[in-house]
Amino acid sequence: MVRVALIGCGGVGQAFLDLLRDRGPELGARHGLDVLVVAVSDPVRGAVARAEGLDVGALLAALKTTQGLATYPDQGGLSRGWDSLDTLARADADVMVEATPTTPSGEPATTHCRTALERGQHVVTSNKGPLVHAYDELFHAAAARGVRLGIEGTVMSGTPALRLARETLAGDTVRSVRGVLNGTTNFMLSRMEGGASYAAALAEAQAAGYAEADPRGDVEGWDAAYKLVILARHVLGRPLAVDDVERTGITAVGDLQQAEARDRGQHWRLVASLDAGDAGEGPLRARVRPERLGAEDPLAAVPGAMNAITYRTDLLGAVTLMGPGAGRRETGYALLRDLLDVVRAPGHPGDEGGAR
Ligand code: HSE
């Protein structure tokens, strides 16, 4: 039995609860995942906590019908109104699932992660901010406490881009990274290629739950830059500050540019790359920029909110992974997948994270 405190129950947090409810029996039978949600806290939607466990179906009913937790029924022993830090201090959780939105400062999520790890709680997060601002500190804290820090959902949602590089390709060495790493802009560019306006394409991406709370994070390339910072540290073992990413967003890709690309059979993509020369040991160049790609480029064919990443490796050459890059359920799955690792290896000394 693993006791979970969920911090942040917007679209991604609710999708995580949906998965627990819908897939719970199968996860229990096949993977031994037996989850007791003991607290949910969200600055907008409210908070409930109960040591004996909350009813996930009732949580979802309250969240989906009233957009808040005030109507969650008290079956006895219920506490209401704990903020995130109260929750971490009082809920007696084994794992904090952190699903608050990414902010440029990385807060309050970095404080949530730091606090939970210091308390010896495992952390599973889809929030990029803590990794952009405090990767080494957090992984060291996890290792010192012998707990896990799961971050799969920070890059390409539930598509296992980080696991592929760190676990599946163990023994090989990744030298460079090139990808389409933002779902919102790829969705928008795909729609605009079909004739949609920039504004309509953005509105559709927001409605589908792909965009950041402030969509400038997507269209100006910040989100892809954050992912490069995480990939640089986690996959290449290279520290990178977000200010060192050369960054151009998609706002300059207008109708004219789309028409020109179409005439030549090309596609605009927001390409994010990490390159340190052929041997992978030179100065690291990190770049996010719109590029017009010909059909021969595998990234040209990435449709809608899909993303793709190509790792150039020593032993296998180029290895490309394509899959969903954004979305509520897709990111909720990443949280669930990281939670499975907590259960499979209780007390595992963190992901080998900062050691690389
Ligand atoms: N806004 C992000 C995107 C969400 O569109 O890719 C996933 O990180």
Residues whose N, C-alpha, C, O or C-beta is under 5 A from the ligand:
A	BS01	HSE	T154 L181 N182 G183 T184 Y210 A211 E212 D218 D223 G325 A326
